[in-house]
């Protein structure tokens, strides 16, 4: 049986997971933004699910966190 997931729910869960990953590495939003060469405000907006970010940005974030991009999408839906 296929589970139907709304885009909003997915983006919210992605933001929560990103925040958890960032905090587990003891990085501030500014640290992560500097490592990704993207604005700090963008990290915050992703974490708060205010924007639907691009794959390009997710790859930059994964590289900065030193994880595989697929790990950013490996979370339990809530």
OpenMM code with the backbone's topology and positions (N, CA, C; nanometers):
from openmm import Vec3, app, unit

residues = "UNK UNK UNK UNK UNK UNK UNK UNK UNK UNK UNK UNK UNK UNK UNK UNK UNK UNK UNK UNK UNK UNK UNK UNK UNK UNK UNK UNK UNK UNK UNK UNK UNK UNK UNK UNK UNK UNK UNK UNK UNK UNK UNK UNK UNK UNK UNK UNK UNK UNK UNK UNK UNK UNK UNK UNK UNK UNK UNK UNK UNK UNK UNK UNK UNK UNK UNK UNK UNK UNK UNK UNK UNK UNK UNK UNK UNK UNK".split()
positions = [
    Vec3(0.0840, -0.1181, 0.0000),
    Vec3(0.0000, 0.0000, 0.0000),
    Vec3(0.0887, 0.1246, 0.0000),
    Vec3(0.0655, 0.2131, -0.0919),
    Vec3(0.1440, 0.3342, -0.1057),
    Vec3(0.0901, 0.4435, -0.0136),
    Vec3(0.1817, 0.5075, 0.0609),
    Vec3(0.1419, 0.6147, 0.1507),
    Vec3(0.1432, 0.7469, 0.0751),
    Vec3(0.0377, 0.8229, 0.0891),
    Vec3(0.0287, 0.9551, 0.0269),
    Vec3(0.0897, 1.0576, 0.1220),
    Vec3(0.1868, 1.1336, 0.0739),
    Vec3(0.2559, 1.2337, 0.1552),
    Vec3(0.2360, 1.3703, 0.0908),
    Vec3(0.1930, 1.4660, 0.1702),
    Vec3(0.1782, 1.6003, 0.1148),
    Vec3(0.3156, 1.6653, 0.1032),
    Vec3(0.3284, 1.7563, 0.0077),
    Vec3(0.4546, 1.8283, -0.0101),
    Vec3(0.4896, 1.9054, 0.1168),
    Vec3(0.3905, 1.9666, 0.1792),
    Vec3(0.4138, 2.0454, 0.2998),
    Vec3(0.4694, 1.9582, 0.4124),
    Vec3(0.4124, 1.8395, 0.4297),
    Vec3(0.4595, 1.7482, 0.5341),
    Vec3(0.6034, 1.7062, 0.5063),
    Vec3(0.6326, 1.6741, 0.3825),
    Vec3(0.7686, 1.6322, 0.3466),
    Vec3(0.8685, 1.7440, 0.3727),
    Vec3(0.8362, 1.8648, 0.3282),
    Vec3(0.9269, 1.9789, 0.3440),
    Vec3(0.9463, 2.0111, 0.4922),
    Vec3(0.8411, 1.9999, 0.5721),
    Vec3(0.8517, 2.0228, 0.7161),
    Vec3(0.9436, 1.9204, 0.7804),
    Vec3(0.9253, 1.7936, 0.7445),
    Vec3(1.0095, 1.6877, 0.7999),
    Vec3(1.1547, 1.7015, 0.7542),
    Vec3(1.1756, 1.7423, 0.6308),
    Vec3(1.3109, 1.7654, 0.5806),
    Vec3(1.3789, 1.8751, 0.6623),
    Vec3(1.3076, 1.9838, 0.6878),
    Vec3(1.3642, 2.0939, 0.7653),
    Vec3(1.4015, 2.0519, 0.9064),
    Vec3(1.3131, 1.9753, 0.9692),
    Vec3(1.3409, 1.9250, 1.1047),
    Vec3(1.4631, 1.8350, 1.1039),
    Vec3(1.4711, 1.7473, 1.0053),
    Vec3(1.5845, 1.6545, 0.9948),
    Vec3(1.7145, 1.7303, 0.9701),
    Vec3(1.7101, 1.8303, 0.8847),
    Vec3(1.8292, 1.9108, 0.8579),
    Vec3(1.8772, 1.9777, 0.9867),
    Vec3(1.7851, 2.0359, 1.0627),
    Vec3(1.8228, 2.1005, 1.1890),
    Vec3(1.8879, 1.9994, 1.2834),
    Vec3(1.8317, 1.8787, 1.2928),
    Vec3(1.8881, 1.7759, 1.3796),
    Vec3(2.0290, 1.7360, 1.3338),
    Vec3(2.0479, 1.7201, 1.2038),
    Vec3(2.1796, 1.6853, 1.1514),
    Vec3(2.2807, 1.7971, 1.1790),
    Vec3(2.2393, 1.9193, 1.1546),
    Vec3(2.3275, 2.0343, 1.1774),
    Vec3(2.3674, 2.0430, 1.3239),
    Vec3(2.2696, 2.0300, 1.4126),
    Vec3(2.2978, 2.0384, 1.5558),
    Vec3(2.3839, 1.9215, 1.6029),
    Vec3(2.3664, 1.8036, 1.5436),
    Vec3(2.4476, 1.6876, 1.5826),
    Vec3(2.5953, 1.7079, 1.5470),
    Vec3(2.6206, 1.7969, 1.4518),
    Vec3(2.7584, 1.8307, 1.4125),
    Vec3(2.8071, 1.9558, 1.4865),
    Vec3(2.7249, 2.0052, 1.5816),
    Vec3(2.7567, 2.1257, 1.6591),
    Vec3(2.7836, 2.2465, 1.5701),
    Vec3(2.7013, 2.2600, 1.4656),
    Vec3(2.7136, 2.3735, 1.3741),
    Vec3(2.5971, 2.4693, 1.3955),
    Vec3(2.6276, 2.5975, 1.3933),
    Vec3(2.5210, 2.6976, 1.3928),
    Vec3(2.4704, 2.7104, 1.2490),
    Vec3(2.3585, 2.7787, 1.2331),
    Vec3(2.3103, 2.8045, 1.0972),
    Vec3(2.4151, 2.8833, 1.0196),
    Vec3(2.4816, 2.9773, 1.0873),
    Vec3(2.5842, 3.0576, 1.0199),
    Vec3(2.7023, 2.9718, 0.9772),
    Vec3(2.7458, 2.8789, 1.0640),
    Vec3(2.8564, 2.7890, 1.0283),
    Vec3(2.8219, 2.7088, 0.9031),
    Vec3(2.7021, 2.6507, 0.9028),
    Vec3(2.6604, 2.5696, 0.7885),
    Vec3(2.6498, 2.6554, 0.6632),
    Vec3(2.5925, 2.7728, 0.6774),
    Vec3(2.5791, 2.8629, 0.5627),
    Vec3(2.7166, 2.8983, 0.5059),
    Vec3(2.8119, 2.9276, 0.5937),
    Vec3(2.9480, 2.9591, 0.5478),
    Vec3(3.0092, 2.8404, 0.4731),
    Vec3(2.9895, 2.7202, 0.5280),
    Vec3(3.0462, 2.5993, 0.4657),
    Vec3(2.9816, 2.5692, 0.3305),
    Vec3(2.8568, 2.6123, 0.3129),
    Vec3(2.7821, 2.5868, 0.1886),
    Vec3(2.7929, 2.7018, 0.0892),
    Vec3(2.8416, 2.8147, 0.1344),
    Vec3(2.8422, 2.9380, 0.0532),
    Vec3(2.7007, 2.9777, 0.0109),
    Vec3(2.6080, 2.9667, 0.1062),
    Vec3(2.4717, 3.0145, 0.0846),
    Vec3(2.4347, 3.1043, 0.2027),
    Vec3(2.3375, 3.1918, 0.1866),
    Vec3(2.3012, 3.2822, 0.2964),
    Vec3(2.2445, 3.2083, 0.4171),
    Vec3(2.2785, 3.2588, 0.5363),
    Vec3(2.2278, 3.2000, 0.6612),
    Vec3(2.0750, 3.1981, 0.6611),
    Vec3(2.0137, 3.3044, 0.6121),
    Vec3(1.8680, 3.3122, 0.6104),
    Vec3(1.8073, 3.1955, 0.5313),
    Vec3(1.8784, 3.1480, 0.4299),
    Vec3(1.8285, 3.0358, 0.3504),
    Vec3(1.8271, 2.9072, 0.4328),
    Vec3(1.9310, 2.8857, 0.5140),
    Vec3(1.9329, 2.7675, 0.6016),
    Vec3(1.8121, 2.7723, 0.6950),
    Vec3(1.7884, 2.8869, 0.7557),
    Vec3(1.6742, 2.9018, 0.8461),
    Vec3(1.5418, 2.8775, 0.7769),
    Vec3(1.5290, 2.9288, 0.6571),
    Vec3(1.4029, 2.9113, 0.5829),
    Vec3(1.3805, 2.7656, 0.5453),
    Vec3(1.4875, 2.6922, 0.5143),
    Vec3(1.4744, 2.5487, 0.4848),
    Vec3(1.4321, 2.4750, 0.6114),
    Vec3(1.4991, 2.5052, 0.7224),
    Vec3(1.4681, 2.4373, 0.8486),
    Vec3(1.3259, 2.4658, 0.8956),
    Vec3(1.2751, 2.5840, 0.8680),
    Vec3(1.1378, 2.6204, 0.9081),
    Vec3(1.0347, 2.5841, 0.8021),
    Vec3(1.0773, 2.5191, 0.6959),
    Vec3(0.9884, 2.4755, 0.5873),
    Vec3(0.9193, 2.5927, 0.5198),
    Vec3(0.9881, 2.7048, 0.5104),
    Vec3(0.9316, 2.8216, 0.4437),
    Vec3(0.9593, 2.8206, 0.2937),
    Vec3(1.0572, 2.7411, 0.2527),
    Vec3(1.0890, 2.7304, 0.1097),
    Vec3(1.1073, 2.5845, 0.0718),
    Vec3(1.0857, 2.5574, -0.0546),
    Vec3(1.1127, 2.4264, -0.1134),
    Vec3(1.2472, 2.4408, -0.1829),
    Vec3(1.3509, 2.3926, -0.1187),
    Vec3(1.4860, 2.4148, -0.1684),
    Vec3(1.5176, 2.3284, -0.2900),
    Vec3(1.6272, 2.3598, -0.3544),
    Vec3(1.6668, 2.2870, -0.4750),
    Vec3(1.7570, 2.1693, -0.4402),
    Vec3(1.7657, 2.0773, -0.5321),
    Vec3(1.8580, 1.9642, -0.5181),
    Vec3(2.0011, 2.0171, -0.5110),
    Vec3(2.0319, 2.1170, -0.5883),
    Vec3(2.1660, 2.1773, -0.5871),
    Vec3(2.2038, 2.2233, -0.4460),
    Vec3(2.1106, 2.2892, -0.3782),
    Vec3(2.1359, 2.3354, -0.2414),
    Vec3(2.1490, 2.2179, -0.1461),
    Vec3(2.0668, 2.1157, -0.1627),
    Vec3(2.0767, 1.9971, -0.0769),
    Vec3(2.2126, 1.9295, -0.0911),
    Vec3(2.2658, 1.9257, -0.2113),
    Vec3(2.3985, 1.8662, -0.2332),
    Vec3(2.5047, 1.9499, -0.1618),
    Vec3(2.4947, 2.0820, -0.1699),
    Vec3(2.5895, 2.1694, -0.0992),
    Vec3(2.5827, 2.1459, 0.0510),
    Vec3(2.4615, 2.1345, 0.1030),
    Vec3(2.4433, 2.1115, 0.2469),
    Vec3(2.5009, 1.9757, 0.2869),
    Vec3(2.4719, 1.8731, 0.2091),
    Vec3(2.5250, 1.7398, 0.2391),
    Vec3(2.6774, 1.7410, 0.2400),
    Vec3(2.7369, 1.8064, 0.1421),
    Vec3(2.8830, 1.8149, 0.1378),
    Vec3(2.9365, 1.8865, 0.2615),
    Vec3(2.8727, 1.9943, 0.3012),
    Vec3(2.9163, 2.0695, 0.4185),
    Vec3(2.9026, 1.9870, 0.5467),
    Vec3(2.7987, 1.9042, 0.5531),
    Vec3(2.7779, 1.8174, 0.6698),
    Vec3(2.8603, 1.6895, 0.6616),
    Vec3(2.9283, 1.6706, 0.5501),
    Vec3(3.0102, 1.5513, 0.5244),
    Vec3(2.9274, 1.4233, 0.5325),
    Vec3(2.8125, 1.4288, 0.4647),
    Vec3(2.7248, 1.3122, 0.4551),
    Vec3(2.6850, 1.2947, 0.3096),
    Vec3(2.6306, 1.1774, 0.2779),
    Vec3(2.5779, 1.1523, 0.1438),
    Vec3(2.4464, 1.2302, 0.1295),
    Vec3(2.4189, 1.2867, 0.0128),
    Vec3(2.2928, 1.3592, -0.0052),
    Vec3(2.1693, 1.2779, 0.0334),
    Vec3(2.1729, 1.1477, 0.0085),
    Vec3(2.0561, 1.0649, 0.0413),
    Vec3(2.0266, 1.0645, 0.1910),
    Vec3(2.1267, 1.0903, 0.2747),
    Vec3(2.1041, 1.0944, 0.4194),
    Vec3(2.0151, 1.2119, 0.4597),
    Vec3(2.0144, 1.3174, 0.3803),
    Vec3(1.9257, 1.4304, 0.4095),
    Vec3(1.7790, 1.3905, 0.3943),
    Vec3(1.7543, 1.2905, 0.3114),
    Vec3(1.6162, 1.2476, 0.2851),
    Vec3(1.5784, 1.1224, 0.3636),
    Vec3(1.6682, 1.0749, 0.4479),
    Vec3(1.6456, 0.9529, 0.5242),
    Vec3(1.5902, 0.9875, 0.6624),
    Vec3(1.4596, 1.0123, 0.6687),
    Vec3(1.3965, 1.0482, 0.7953),
    Vec3(1.2574, 0.9860, 0.8033),
    Vec3(1.2087, 0.9733, 0.9266),
    Vec3(1.0745, 0.9223, 0.9516),
    Vec3(0.9746, 1.0356, 0.9299),
    Vec3(0.8699, 1.0078, 0.8601),
    Vec3(0.7633, 1.1068, 0.8400),
    Vec3(0.6811, 1.1179, 0.9681),
    Vec3(0.6541, 1.2408, 1.0075),
    Vec3(0.5730, 1.2641, 1.1284),
    Vec3(0.4517, 1.3454, 1.0930),
] * unit.nanometer
topology = app.Topology()
chain = topology.addChain("A")
for resn in residues:
    res = topology.addResidue(resn, chain)
    for name in ("N", "CA", "C"):
        topology.addAtom(name, app.Element.getBySymbol(name[0]), res)
